[in-house]
Amino acid sequence: MNRIRFYREKAGLSIRQLAKRAGVHRSYLGQVESGYYPASTKFLARIAKELGVAIKDLIGKE
């Protein structure tokens, strides 16, 4: 499972909710979670902040 998805689901958030809180488009978040697009550092910083985790927790192998 994608780490962003893991932490999002752990926080009890839908893609729509997390995208709105982080100020990113929900379809882009979904595509990053699915592995279709790589995430930029700025994107990861926004997502990490909203999930209450460090950027390093969102990247790398599971």
Summary of the structure (lengths in Angstrom):
residues: 62
radius of gyration: 10.0
end to end distance: 7.8
largest distance: 26.5
contacts: 158
relative contact order: 0.22
helix: 65%
strand: 0%
